[in-house]
Every structure is written in structure tokens, then in C-alpha cells.
């Protein structure tokens, strides 16, 4: 009786895999794709937050850096050329 139940369960599992494997693969691929896209969206939100909150809030340093690059690049490299 136990062997019969096991064989019946194995037959059911085999039929399920044979008949539904393509739809299972498609569904799992979609889930994986959504997960990867979610990670990417989270990363983009983090970049946006970092630029807005950390870089933009340090305006004096950003201005000084911009001025230094502008003076060095324009005054000493571009203008002489």
C-alpha cells in the first residue's frame, strides 16, 4: 500500500513537471527579472538621494571644487591652446 502511494505520488509529480514545466520556468524567470529590476531601481533611488542630500548639501565644497577645476582647466590648459 505504501509503495502504491509513493508510485502514485511520483506519477503525479512526473505528470505535473511534464505538463507545466514551461509555464513554471516562464513564471520564475519573470519573478527573477522583477527582482533584478527592483534592485536596479533601489540603486538608482540611492544614487539620486546621495546626489541630492549629500553632494548638493555641501554646496561650498562643490563650488570650490568647480572653481578650482574651472581655473585649472581653463586658465592653465585651454586658454594657452
N, C-alpha and C positions, 0 to 999 in steps of 0.2 A: 504494500500500500504506500509506504514512504517513497519507494523508488518510483512508483507510478506518479505520485505528486511532484517529485523532483523532475521527472521527464516531462510532465505536463507544463511545469513552470519554465523549463528550458525551451520547450517548443514555443510557448507564448513569447518568451524573450527573443527567440530567434525570429519569429514572425514579426514582432514589433520592430526589431532592428532592420529586417529586410524591407518592410513596408514604409518605415518612417525615417530612415537614416538621412535622406536628402533634406527633408524638412527640419530635422534636428540640427544638421550641420548649418543650414541657412540661418536658422534662428540663433544658434550660438555665435555664428560669425557676426550677425547684426549686433548682438549684445557686446561682443568684443569691440566692434567698431565704435559703438556708443561709449564704451568705457574709455577708449583711447581718445576720442573726441572730447570727452569730459575732462580728461587730464590736460589736453591742449588748451581748452577754454579756461580751465583753472590757472594754468601757467600764464596765459595772456592777461587774465584779470590781475594776477600778481605783478606782472610787468607794468601794467597801467597804474596800479596802486603805488608801486615803487617810484615810478617817474613822477606821479602827481604829488605824493606825500613826502618822499624823501629827497628827491632831486629839486623839485620846484620849491620846496620849503626852505632850501638852502640857497636862496637867490643871490646873496652877496658872494658866495663862493662860486656859483655858476657864472655870475657876471665877471668876477675877477678872472676866472679861467677863460672865458670867452674873450675878454680884453687881451689877456696875455697871448692867446693863440692868434688873435687878430693882429696885434702889434708884431709878434714874431714872424708870422706867416706873411703878412702884407709888407711890413716895413723892411724886413731883412731879406726876404726871398723874392716875392712877387714884384715889388716896386723896382728893384735893381734890374730885373729882367726886362 
